[in-house]
């Protein structure tokens, strides 16, 4: 599990291999493998094979996005009547008695929306163990099988319980995917490609959400059936990509690992042997840094874990659920003649574009500055939306005269959230986690994200009932302000820092001495 989230760690963080001469697993105690990653020039490695190899992992995020975005277009259908029949349409007795007729109340729909998080919590906790036991490629294939099974249960659902189970199964696959896919991307791509391909993970999730919005004019069963095709098609593609060289070397399959690297880098690549030696050295180092539960009491471990947990909680409590839930109402109040489904497409397109732009902004502004800028603008937007809903609840006529205000605020809010507060917690928590505790730490952080998402999604309707829309937005605004304070006083800047430098930020005296000793530069050779 030591490789979890490496796909989200920037290029500089992977230059650590040069810091020491380390023995490989094949040395038998007699020979030292001297590896200097600086001497591996991967700039000439072909990019197309790497892109093709990571497509199944990236499409795992896309399929997860279809699960996350499914509720928005189908909710009006399931909460009114079967299929595309609306509340105002005549429903015959024959329709009502049909086994395919499915109608959910508010509480049932709330469970349908939130149960995906339950499956994801379990998936993210067991994903690391499964990929280390059976391999990245095998578990990716299993993920798409689970995705397919979940969609089939939903498509053929004749009772709310079938939708519940389908959503849990899809969430289970998504949770495993959130652990396995970043690891596979990080272990198959070169340093120069790793950052770009890793940042595409969240963008592909946004693309999946957008895809379900584009299908929103169809009957909900047809939407589900089309979504079933995506994991089936990608499952076929998994067959043709190689397994992770890191996993193959760890299993003692050096010949298969070499073949995998040749597939990924091309026959003209001159550093296959060097990369294999580097992987062997990393595996020996990981084995020497086996984590113990008692490590959690050390500042160098519990501080980055707590920061990662804080980032995930603040992400989920930013108000994004409140904004998206009220998006159709906000578009209607703006006086726009756009259909609710069209408005959802617009918002999800903004989400996708902002997610793509974040990979550029994060290197230009730095993690801390981008987080503070995004959180501040998110806070202002949420407070302003709360103010508008307060006016709407007390003077509807005046509010409707300024309908363009909430529409503008909504689009602005989604853009600033997706460019910073949305993707940054995954990136920063991956950078902060110490190598020897990266597996357990990443699982804890991912667990926090999904369980908080479940709580917020399940409690949101109750918050609206008791606090009104205005009060709900203001609560999220206060939480965003806490996020600003968190960014100012607690969140460190990790841009341009090596893992040793980041670890030194949290180490006590003894740990800092060990870190300083570990980063001494020594000559190395192949």
JOLIN-V459663 format. One record per pair of residues at least 12 apart in sequence whose ideal C-beta (glycine too) atoms are under 7 Angstrom apart, sorted by sequence separation. I is the first residue (numbers start at 1). J is the second residue. D is the distance in whole Angstrom. If there is no record, write none. Layout:
# JOLIN-V459663
i=I j=J d=D
i=I j=J d=D
This chain:
# JOLIN-V459663
i=153 j=165 d=6
i=154 j=166 d=4
i=185 j=197 d=5
i=186 j=198 d=7
i=245 j=257 d=5
i=248 j=260 d=6
i=328 j=340 d=4
i=331 j=343 d=4
i=430 j=442 d=7
i=503 j=515 d=5
i=21 j=34 d=5
i=82 j=95 d=6
i=153 j=166 d=3
i=185 j=198 d=6
i=492 j=505 d=5
i=258 j=272 d=6
i=261 j=275 d=6
i=151 j=166 d=7
i=245 j=260 d=5
i=261 j=276 d=7
i=328 j=343 d=6
i=500 j=515 d=5
i=150 j=166 d=5
i=153 j=169 d=7
i=182 j=198 d=6
i=245 j=261 d=5
i=327 j=343 d=6
i=429 j=445 d=5
i=243 j=260 d=6
i=327 j=344 d=7
i=388 j=405 d=6
i=17 j=35 d=6
i=18 j=36 d=5
i=82 j=100 d=7
i=242 j=260 d=4
i=258 j=276 d=6
i=388 j=406 d=5
i=500 j=518 d=6
i=18 j=37 d=5
i=82 j=101 d=4
i=150 j=169 d=4
i=182 j=201 d=6
i=257 j=276 d=6
i=500 j=519 d=4
i=17 j=37 d=4
i=18 j=38 d=5
i=82 j=102 d=6
i=149 j=169 d=6
i=150 j=170 d=3
i=181 j=201 d=6
i=327 j=347 d=6
i=82 j=103 d=7
i=242 j=263 d=5
i=385 j=406 d=6
i=15 j=37 d=6
i=81 j=103 d=6
i=242 j=264 d=7
i=254 j=276 d=7
i=15 j=38 d=7
i=146 j=169 d=6
i=147 j=170 d=6
i=150 j=173 d=7
i=78 j=102 d=7
i=385 j=409 d=5
i=79 j=104 d=6
i=384 j=409 d=5
i=385 j=410 d=7
i=78 j=104 d=5
i=146 j=172 d=6
i=147 j=173 d=5
i=146 j=173 d=4
i=249 j=276 d=7
i=381 j=409 d=5
i=385 j=413 d=7
i=79 j=109 d=6
i=143 j=173 d=5
i=249 j=279 d=5
i=78 j=109 d=6
i=249 j=280 d=6
i=381 j=412 d=6
i=382 j=413 d=7
i=381 j=413 d=4
i=143 j=176 d=5
i=246 j=279 d=6
i=250 j=283 d=5
i=75 j=109 d=6
i=143 j=177 d=5
i=245 j=279 d=6
i=249 j=283 d=6
i=378 j=413 d=6
i=381 j=416 d=7
i=139 j=176 d=6
i=143 j=180 d=7
i=378 j=416 d=6
i=377 j=416 d=4
i=378 j=417 d=5
i=140 j=180 d=6
i=71 j=112 d=7
i=139 j=180 d=5
i=71 j=113 d=5
i=374 j=416 d=5
i=374 j=417 d=7
i=378 j=421 d=6
i=136 j=180 d=6
i=140 j=184 d=7
i=374 j=419 d=6
i=130 j=176 d=7
i=374 j=420 d=2
i=375 j=421 d=6
i=136 j=183 d=6
i=373 j=420 d=7
i=374 j=421 d=5
i=123 j=171 d=7
i=127 j=175 d=6
i=131 j=179 d=7
i=136 j=184 d=4
i=67 j=116 d=6
i=115 j=164 d=5
i=119 j=168 d=4
i=123 j=172 d=4
i=127 j=176 d=4
i=131 j=180 d=5
i=371 j=420 d=6
i=118 j=168 d=6
i=119 j=169 d=6
i=122 j=172 d=6
i=123 j=173 d=7
i=370 j=420 d=5
i=371 j=421 d=7
i=112 j=163 d=5
i=116 j=167 d=5
i=119 j=170 d=7
i=120 j=171 d=4
i=123 j=174 d=6
i=124 j=175 d=4
i=128 j=179 d=5
i=108 j=160 d=5
i=112 j=164 d=7
i=115 j=167 d=5
i=119 j=171 d=3
i=120 j=172 d=7
i=123 j=175 d=2
i=127 j=179 d=3
i=131 j=183 d=6
i=111 j=164 d=6
i=115 j=168 d=5
i=118 j=171 d=6
i=119 j=172 d=4
i=122 j=175 d=6
i=123 j=176 d=4
i=127 j=180 d=5
i=371 j=424 d=5
i=116 j=170 d=6
i=117 j=171 d=6
i=120 j=174 d=5
i=121 j=175 d=6
i=124 j=178 d=6
i=370 j=424 d=7
i=102 j=157 d=7
i=112 j=167 d=6
i=116 j=171 d=4
i=120 j=175 d=4
i=124 j=179 d=6
i=102 j=158 d=7
i=104 j=160 d=6
i=115 j=171 d=7
i=119 j=175 d=6
i=188 j=244 d=6
i=187 j=244 d=4
i=367 j=424 d=6
i=100 j=158 d=6
i=187 j=245 d=7
i=361 j=419 d=6
i=99 j=158 d=5
i=187 j=246 d=4
i=184 j=244 d=6
i=318 j=378 d=6
i=350 j=411 d=6
i=354 j=415 d=5
i=358 j=419 d=5
i=367 j=428 d=5
i=323 j=385 d=7
i=357 j=419 d=6
i=358 j=420 d=7
i=432 j=494 d=7
i=319 j=382 d=4
i=351 j=414 d=6
i=355 j=418 d=5
i=431 j=494 d=5
i=350 j=414 d=5
i=354 j=418 d=4
i=435 j=499 d=6
i=350 j=415 d=5
i=354 j=419 d=4
i=358 j=423 d=5
i=362 j=427 d=7
i=155 j=221 d=6
i=333 j=399 d=7
i=428 j=494 d=6
i=333 j=400 d=6
i=347 j=414 d=6
i=351 j=418 d=5
i=355 j=422 d=7
i=335 j=403 d=5
i=355 j=423 d=6
i=155 j=224 d=4
i=334 j=403 d=4
i=434 j=503 d=5
i=154 j=224 d=5
i=155 j=225 d=5
i=333 j=403 d=5
i=334 j=404 d=5
i=432 j=502 d=6
i=336 j=407 d=7
i=431 j=502 d=6
i=334 j=406 d=7
i=151 j=224 d=6
i=155 j=228 d=6
i=333 j=406 d=6
i=334 j=407 d=4
i=393 j=468 d=6
i=151 j=227 d=5
i=152 j=228 d=6
i=188 j=264 d=6
i=330 j=406 d=5
i=331 j=407 d=6
i=151 j=228 d=4
i=330 j=407 d=6
i=393 j=470 d=6
i=60 j=140 d=7
i=148 j=228 d=6
i=330 j=410 d=5
i=389 j=469 d=4
i=390 j=470 d=4
i=389 j=470 d=4
i=57 j=140 d=6
i=60 j=143 d=6
i=148 j=231 d=5
i=327 j=410 d=6
i=56 j=140 d=6
i=63 j=147 d=5
i=147 j=231 d=4
i=148 j=232 d=6
i=386 j=470 d=5
i=389 j=473 d=6
i=144 j=231 d=4
i=323 j=410 d=6
i=386 j=473 d=3
i=385 j=473 d=5
i=386 j=474 d=4
i=144 j=234 d=6
i=145 j=235 d=7
i=323 j=413 d=6
i=144 j=235 d=4
i=323 j=414 d=7
i=382 j=473 d=5
i=383 j=474 d=7
i=386 j=477 d=6
i=141 j=235 d=6
i=144 j=238 d=7
i=382 j=476 d=5
i=383 j=477 d=4
i=382 j=477 d=4
i=141 j=238 d=5
i=320 j=417 d=6
i=140 j=238 d=6
i=379 j=477 d=6
i=382 j=480 d=6
i=318 j=417 d=6
i=137 j=238 d=7
i=379 j=480 d=4
i=378 j=480 d=5
i=379 j=481 d=5
i=67 j=170 d=4
i=318 j=421 d=5
i=137 j=241 d=7
i=375 j=480 d=6
i=379 j=484 d=6
i=137 j=243 d=4
i=315 j=421 d=6
i=67 j=174 d=6
i=136 j=243 d=6
i=315 j=422 d=7
i=135 j=243 d=5
i=136 j=244 d=4
i=375 j=483 d=5
i=376 j=484 d=6
i=375 j=484 d=5
i=64 j=174 d=4
i=315 j=425 d=5
i=136 j=247 d=6
i=135 j=247 d=5
i=372 j=484 d=7
i=375 j=487 d=6
i=64 j=177 d=6
i=312 j=425 d=5
i=311 j=425 d=4
i=372 j=487 d=4
i=61 j=177 d=7
i=371 j=487 d=5
i=372 j=488 d=7
i=60 j=177 d=4
i=311 j=428 d=6
i=311 j=429 d=6
i=368 j=487 d=6
i=61 j=181 d=6
i=371 j=491 d=6
i=60 j=181 d=5
i=308 j=429 d=3
i=368 j=491 d=6
i=4 j=128 d=6
i=57 j=181 d=4
i=217 j=341 d=6
i=308 j=432 d=6
i=216 j=341 d=4
i=307 j=432 d=6
i=308 j=433 d=7
i=368 j=493 d=4
i=367 j=493 d=6
i=1 j=128 d=4
i=57 j=184 d=5
i=366 j=493 d=6
i=367 j=494 d=5
i=57 j=185 d=5
i=213 j=341 d=7
i=216 j=344 d=6
i=304 j=432 d=4
i=367 j=495 d=6
i=304 j=433 d=6
i=366 j=495 d=4
i=304 j=434 d=7
i=1 j=132 d=6
i=54 j=185 d=5
i=213 j=344 d=4
i=214 j=345 d=6
i=213 j=345 d=4
i=301 j=434 d=6
i=308 j=441 d=7
i=312 j=445 d=6
i=316 j=449 d=7
i=54 j=188 d=6
i=300 j=434 d=6
i=53 j=188 d=5
i=54 j=189 d=6
i=84 j=219 d=5
i=210 j=345 d=7
i=213 j=348 d=5
i=309 j=444 d=7
i=313 j=448 d=6
i=321 j=456 d=6
i=325 j=460 d=7
i=83 j=219 d=5
i=301 j=437 d=5
i=305 j=441 d=5
i=309 j=445 d=6
i=312 j=448 d=5
i=316 j=452 d=4
i=321 j=457 d=6
i=83 j=220 d=7
i=308 j=445 d=4
i=312 j=449 d=4
i=316 j=453 d=5
i=50 j=188 d=7
i=210 j=348 d=4
i=322 j=460 d=7
i=50 j=189 d=5
i=65 j=204 d=7
i=69 j=208 d=6
i=73 j=212 d=6
i=209 j=348 d=5
i=210 j=349 d=6
i=305 j=444 d=6
i=309 j=448 d=5
i=313 j=452 d=5
i=317 j=456 d=7
i=321 j=460 d=5
i=50 j=190 d=7
i=61 j=201 d=5
i=65 j=205 d=4
i=69 j=209 d=3
i=73 j=213 d=6
i=312 j=452 d=6
i=316 j=456 d=5
i=64 j=205 d=6
i=65 j=206 d=6
i=68 j=209 d=6
i=72 j=213 d=7
i=295 j=436 d=7
i=58 j=200 d=6
i=62 j=204 d=5
i=65 j=207 d=6
i=66 j=208 d=4
i=70 j=212 d=5
i=73 j=215 d=7
i=78 j=220 d=6
i=206 j=348 d=7
i=209 j=351 d=7
i=210 j=352 d=5
i=295 j=437 d=6
i=50 j=193 d=5
i=54 j=197 d=5
i=58 j=201 d=6
i=61 j=204 d=4
i=62 j=205 d=7
i=65 j=208 d=2
i=69 j=212 d=4
i=73 j=216 d=3
i=77 j=220 d=5
i=326 j=469 d=6
i=61 j=205 d=4
i=64 j=208 d=6
i=65 j=209 d=5
i=69 j=213 d=6
i=45 j=190 d=5
i=59 j=204 d=7
i=62 j=207 d=6
i=63 j=208 d=6
i=66 j=211 d=6
i=206 j=351 d=5
i=207 j=352 d=6
i=291 j=436 d=5
i=47 j=193 d=6
i=58 j=204 d=5
i=62 j=208 d=4
i=66 j=212 d=5
i=74 j=220 d=4
i=206 j=352 d=4
i=289 j=435 d=6
i=291 j=437 d=5
i=61 j=208 d=7
i=289 j=436 d=4
i=42 j=190 d=4
i=42 j=191 d=6
i=43 j=192 d=6
i=74 j=223 d=6
i=203 j=352 d=7
i=206 j=355 d=5
i=291 j=440 d=6
i=42 j=192 d=6
i=73 j=223 d=6
i=322 j=472 d=5
i=322 j=473 d=6
i=203 j=355 d=4
i=70 j=223 d=7
i=202 j=355 d=5
i=203 j=356 d=5
i=319 j=473 d=6
i=322 j=476 d=6
i=70 j=227 d=7
i=319 j=476 d=3
i=318 j=476 d=7
i=199 j=358 d=7
i=317 j=476 d=6
i=199 j=359 d=4
i=66 j=227 d=5
i=319 j=480 d=7
i=317 j=479 d=4
i=318 j=480 d=6
i=196 j=359 d=7
i=66 j=230 d=6
i=63 j=230 d=5
i=62 j=230 d=7
i=63 j=231 d=5
i=314 j=483 d=4
i=314 j=486 d=6
i=8 j=182 d=6
i=4 j=179 d=6
i=7 j=182 d=4
i=59 j=234 d=5
i=6 j=182 d=7
i=310 j=486 d=6
i=5 j=182 d=5
i=6 j=183 d=7
i=14 j=191 d=5
i=4 j=182 d=7
i=7 j=185 d=4
i=56 j=234 d=5
i=4 j=183 d=5
i=7 j=186 d=4
i=3 j=183 d=5
i=6 j=186 d=3
i=11 j=191 d=5
i=11 j=192 d=7
i=56 j=237 d=5
i=55 j=237 d=7
i=56 j=238 d=5
i=3 j=186 d=6
i=11 j=194 d=7
i=307 j=490 d=6
i=3 j=187 d=6
i=11 j=195 d=6
i=307 j=491 d=7
i=10 j=195 d=5
i=56 j=241 d=6
i=7 j=194 d=6
i=53 j=241 d=5
i=52 j=241 d=7
i=53 j=242 d=7
i=7 j=197 d=7
i=8 j=198 d=5
i=7 j=198 d=3
i=7 j=201 d=7
i=304 j=506 d=6
i=300 j=503 d=6
i=303 j=506 d=4
i=300 j=506 d=5
i=299 j=506 d=5
i=300 j=507 d=4
i=299 j=507 d=7
i=299 j=508 d=5
i=53 j=264 d=6
i=300 j=511 d=5
i=298 j=511 d=7
i=49 j=263 d=6
i=50 j=264 d=6
i=49 j=264 d=5
i=49 j=266 d=7
i=45 j=265 d=5
i=46 j=266 d=5
i=202 j=422 d=7
i=45 j=266 d=7
i=202 j=423 d=5
i=45 j=269 d=5
i=202 j=426 d=7
i=42 j=271 d=7
i=41 j=271 d=7
i=40 j=271 d=5
i=40 j=274 d=5
i=40 j=275 d=6
i=40 j=278 d=7
i=37 j=278 d=6
i=35 j=277 d=5
i=3 j=246 d=6
i=35 j=278 d=5
i=33 j=277 d=5
i=35 j=281 d=5
i=33 j=280 d=6
i=33 j=281 d=6
i=277 j=526 d=7
i=274 j=526 d=6
i=24 j=277 d=6
i=26 j=280 d=6
i=25 j=280 d=5
i=24 j=280 d=4
i=24 j=281 d=6
i=25 j=283 d=6
i=22 j=281 d=5
i=25 j=284 d=6
i=24 j=284 d=6
i=17 j=278 d=6
i=23 j=284 d=6
i=22 j=284 d=6
i=22 j=285 d=6
i=17 j=281 d=6
i=17 j=282 d=7
i=179 j=446 d=7
i=73 j=341 d=6
i=178 j=446 d=6
i=73 j=344 d=7
i=72 j=344 d=6
i=175 j=450 d=6
i=69 j=348 d=7
i=2 j=286 d=5
i=128 j=439 d=5
i=128 j=443 d=6
i=125 j=443 d=6
i=124 j=443 d=6
i=124 j=446 d=4
i=125 j=447 d=6
i=124 j=447 d=6
i=121 j=447 d=6
i=124 j=450 d=6
i=121 j=450 d=5
i=120 j=450 d=4
i=121 j=451 d=5
i=117 j=450 d=5
i=117 j=451 d=7
i=117 j=453 d=5
i=118 j=454 d=6
i=117 j=454 d=3
i=114 j=454 d=5
i=117 j=457 d=7
i=114 j=457 d=4
i=113 j=457 d=6
i=114 j=458 d=4
i=110 j=458 d=6
i=110 j=461 d=6
i=106 j=461 d=7
i=8 j=426 d=6
i=13 j=431 d=6
i=8 j=427 d=5
i=9 j=430 d=5
i=8 j=430 d=4
i=9 j=431 d=6
i=5 j=430 d=3
i=2 j=435 d=6
i=4 j=438 d=6
i=4 j=439 d=6
i=2 j=438 d=5
i=1 j=438 d=7
i=2 j=439 d=6
i=5 j=442 d=5
i=1 j=439 d=3
i=4 j=442 d=4
i=16 j=498 d=6
i=15 j=498 d=7
i=16 j=499 d=5
i=12 j=496 d=6
i=16 j=500 d=7
i=13 j=498 d=6
i=12 j=498 d=6
i=13 j=499 d=6
i=36 j=524 d=4
i=35 j=524 d=6
i=34 j=524 d=4
i=34 j=525 d=5
i=34 j=526 d=6
i=20 j=518 d=7
i=19 j=518 d=6
i=19 j=519 d=5
i=21 j=522 d=6
i=19 j=521 d=7
i=20 j=522 d=6
i=21 j=524 d=6
i=18 j=524 d=6
